[in-house]
Amino acid sequence: MLLGPAVGRATAKYKVAGWEEVAVPAGKFRALKIEGDGTYTRNDTRQTGRSKMELWYVPEVNRWVRFRFQTPTLDYGAELTGYRLNK
């Protein structure tokens, strides 16, 4: 059984917003921006609310290079600082 504040249920609908140029510590990229809007419920507090997510995916890197997740009480994000492609 999983316990803790990260345990709960989340649902979202995602859409592709389009291509954007994005600069992060790992470099400058042409990225596909994906946006999500949804809801969440935390099991520990039974708190519910709206959530929003944005991520910038770069096919050549095969992952996101920036993402942001927001709720009314949380604003969290991360950026790629470096990478190495396997050959």
QUIPEVEN-V501421 format. One record per backbone hydrogen bond with DSSP energy under -0.5 kcal/mol. CO is the residue of the C=O (numbers start at 1). NH is the residue of the N-H. E is the energy in kcal/mol with one decimal. If there is no record, write none. Layout:
co=<CO CO>
nh=<NH NH>
e=<E E>
//
This chain:
co=<4 7 7 9 11 13 15 15 18 20 22 24 27 29 29 31 31 32 33 33 34 35 36 37 38 39 40 41 42 47 49 50 51 52 53 54 55 55 56 56 57 57 58 58 58 63 65 66 67 68 69 70 71 74 76 78 80>
nh=<7 43 44 41 39 37 17 35 33 31 29 27 24 22 31 20 33 57 17 18 55 15 53 13 51 11 49 9 46 42 40 72 38 70 36 68 34 57 65 66 32 59 61 62 63 58 80 56 78 54 76 52 74 71 69 67 26>
e=<-1.4 -2.3 -0.5 -2.3 -2.1 -2.1 -0.7 -2.7 -3.1 -3.4 -2.8 -2.3 -2.7 -2.7 -0.7 -2.9 -0.7 -2.6 -2.4 -1.1 -2.4 -2.6 -2.5 -2.5 -2.4 -2.2 -1.6 -2.4 -1.6 -2.5 -2.0 -0.5 -2.5 -2.9 -3.0 -2.7 -3.0 -0.6 -2.9 -0.9 -3.1 -0.6 -1.0 -1.6 -1.2 -2.4 -3.0 -2.6 -2.0 -2.5 -3.2 -2.4 -0.7 -2.9 -3.6 -2.2 -1.7>
//
